[in-house]
Amino acid sequence: MTERREQRIRREAVSDQLFTLLRDRVLSGALAPGTALTAERDLAAEFGVNRHAVREAVKRLQQARLVEVSHGGRTRVLDWRRTAGLDLALHLAQSDGLSASYDLSRDILEMRASIGADAARLCAARCTERIASEIVGAAAAYAHRGPDLADLAAADVAWWRLIVEGSENIAYLLAFNTLVADRFTAGEVPVELRATELLDMAGHMKLAALIASRDEKGAEAAARALLARSVPAAHPARESEGGPA
């Protein structure tokens, strides 16, 4: 009875709290892939909540692709490394005991550099003359901003949005939206760690000029060089391949 009281959760936002607890069990491997999720009535009893709160929490797990609900009502735990999407990175950052197991800042900045480089290449090949002109103009305006890093970061996002939209790749655009969303904030990377990139006015101007001149390879290389400035050069090895089981 004592253990059960310690596990009971606060009455406010019950379903949210229960989702967090179950999410962490899935992400940590305490609930292994392929196993059945604890029955609804048992979860309600374990945490001292009503079954409606349990159903809401399980629904959110399903939306995050952490569990699968079969037609017979049986809920099975999924292997999140194979089923979850980019938004799960936010949950990893918030999960107790897991945030330190993944170098999310590095991983996100590496992905950002890869997507940005290819988006710049496609933009050079596909964007309209109007967009190319806007990119050049925005880069020129950017060069006269600063030195406030937060102001530069906001201007940098607006400039990159022009490039990604100019790539005419909707998948890249959706990934970009996720990376710059307020609730995601690129892995909560402090803006100071991106100072070298943000203060590289010449790099921004060069990339804009290469896009306007339709130099696809040059634009790709310039974008990668610019974005790579924010990717940490060296990292200690993770404790285990792929993080915790």
Order of alpha helices (4+ residues) and beta strands (2+ residues): alpha-alpha-alpha-alpha-beta-beta-alpha-alpha-alpha-alpha-alpha-alpha-alpha-alpha-alpha-alpha
